[in-house]
Amino acid sequence: MARVIVFGTTDTAQLAEYYLRTDSPHEVVAFTVDGAYRDRDEFLGRPVVPFEDLVGSHSPDDFRLFTPMVALQMNKVRQRVYQSGRDKGFRFVNYISSRATVLTEDIGENNFILEDNTIQPFQSIGDNNVLWSGNHIGHHGRIGNHVLFTSHVVLSGHCDVGDNCFLGVNSTIRDGIRLGEGTLVAMGASILKDTDPWTAWIGNPARKHEKSSLELYR
């Protein structure tokens, strides 16, 4: 059991508190946001602490962080917060739903893995990822860091997903594919070949968009 501080005061933070409270041994004791965005003293009955002041009130020796944020700027906002927390000396918890089928132990930290995900054996998952509900994650593959899967994504076996990727609802990745860093896969797209870094793909079969992923997802 860990005493946990959740980053954020939005719907995602509310969901994180619910999942941790009802389906984990952890206790959420506070929330934190960047000081410039702190517009309340409490959220869900717990204090909201400026992130800049967090170490002063909540020692990294006694508390853990959890930053289950959305994919703004191709997950770079979540990446910044995660790295800043590490720089402050904090360790992070995972939330892995008891209703997910997880057949690998090779999972890093600060991962938010919701119900009905199926993760097959010999799959590696890095740090600071969000796997929303209902995805199929195939065998003998790798998911890097700061990645977001929406829902009902099919990632076939032997795939390599680079850092900062975003996979849209009902997208499909053929077996053996390598998604370059920062790849954006649009809703319903089917990826049949490797992708270059910071590219965006739409359609079925998918074609590369003229704009980069960072241009499309600010």
N, C-alpha and C positions, 0 to 999 in steps of 0.2 A: 504493500500500500504506500502511495505517495500523496503528499499534500501538493496540489497542483494549482498553478496560476495559468489561466487561459488568456491568450491574446485576443482582444476584440470585444465589441459589445453589439455585434450585429446578429442576424439570424444564425450564421454559422457558429458563432460562439455560444448561442443559446442551444443549438443542437449538440455541440460538443459537451456542454454541461449536462444535458439530458443523458447522453450516451455514457459519459463517465459515471454519472450518479446511479444509473439504473443497470449498467452492464459492465462494471469494472470494480476493482477494489479501491480505486483512487477517490480522493475527496477534493473537490474544487473549493478553494478557500478565497480566491480573489480573481479579479480580471485586471488586465492592463492594456493600455493603448498609448500611442505617442501623445505627449503632453498637449500638442497643438490640437488634437482631436478629442480630448477629454471633455465631454459636455455634461457629465453627471458624476456624482460621488459614489453611487451604488448601481449595480446591475444584478438582477435576480437575487437581491438580498445580500450580496457580497460587495466589498469595497472595490472601487476602480482606481488603480494606482498608476500614475504616470510612468511609462516605461523607463524614462531616463532616471527615475528615482527608485526603481524597483529593488536594486541591491541593498539600498539603505534600509528598507522596511522588510524585505523578505530575502534572507540570506540564501545563496545558492547551495549552501551545505544542508539546508533544511527543507527546501522547496524545489519542485520541478516545474518546468514550463511545458506548455502545449500550444502550438500555433496552427490551428486547423483552418487556414485562410483560403480564399478563392484564388483564381488564377490571373489576377490583374497583371498586365505587362508580362504575359507568358510566365507567370509564377515568380517573377523577379521581386515583387513586393514581399511575398512570403519568404523567398530566399533571403532577402535583406533582414527581415525580422528574425528569422532562424539564426543567421550568422551573428547578428547583434547579440542575441541571447547566449550563444556559445561564447562570444567574446566577453560577456559579463560573467562567465563561469557557470552558467546553468546547464544542467542535464535535462533531458526531455523524456516524456512518456510516449508510448504508443497507445492508440485505441484500436483494437482489433475485435470486431463484433464476434460474440459467441455464436451468432447465426451465420457467420461466414465459414466456408470450407477452406481451411488453410493447411496445405500439406507440405510446407517448407518452413524451416526455422531461420532461413537466411534473410532476415528483415532488420533494417536499421532502426533509427529512432525518429520520433515525431511524425509517425505515419498515422493517418486517419482512414481506417479500412472498415467500411460499413457492411450492413447485412447483405447476404446473398451473393457476395463475391466468391468465386471459385478460383483458388490459386493452386495450381498443380505442382507436383514434386519438381525439385531441382530448378526452381525459379528463385532468382536473387532480386531483392527489393532494397533500394538504398534508403536515404534519409529524406524526410520532409516531403512526403508524397501524400496525395489525397486520392483514394479510390472510392468513389461514390458507390451506390448500391447496384448490385446485379451484373457485375462484369465477369467475363471468363478470361483468366490469365493462364496461358499455356505453359507447358513444361520446358525445362532446359533453356530458359531465357534470362534476360536481365532487364530490370527497370532501374534507371539511374536515380538521380536526386531532383527534387523540386518539380515533380511531374504531377499532372492531374488527369485522371480518368473520370469522365462524367458517369453515365450509366449505360448498361447493355453494350459495352464495348467487347468485341472478341479480339483478343490478342493470341494468335496461334503460337504453336511451339517454336522454339529456337529463334525467337525474336529478340532484338536488342533495342531498347528504348532509351535514347539519350536524355541528358538533363534538360529540364525546362520544357518538356513536350506537353501538349494539350491534345487530348483525344475526345472528340465530340460524341454525343449520344448516337448509339447504333452504328458506330464506325467499325470497320473490320480490317485487321492487319493480317495479310497472308503469312504462312509459315516461312521462317528464315529471313524475315525483313529486318533491316537496320534503319531505324528512324534517327536522323541526325539531330543534334542538339537544337532545341527550340522549334521542333516541327509542330505545326498546327494541323490537325486532321479534323476536317469539318464534319458536322452532323451527317451521318449516313454515308460517308465516303468509304471507299474500299481501296486500300493501299496494296498494290501489286508489285512495287519495286522499291528499292532503297530511296531514301529522301536526303536531300542536302540540308545542312544546318540552316535554321531560321527561315524555312520555307513553309508555305501554306498549301494545302491540298483539298480539292473539292470534287464532288461527283463520284460516279460509279460506272466504270473504273475511274479512280481519282486522277485529276490532272493538276499540275502545279499552277497556283494563282500567280498573277503578275506582281502582286504586292507581297512583301515579306510578312512573316507571322507577326513581327513586332509592329508593323504598320497597321495590320488588321486588328490586333488585340492590344490596345493601349491600356 
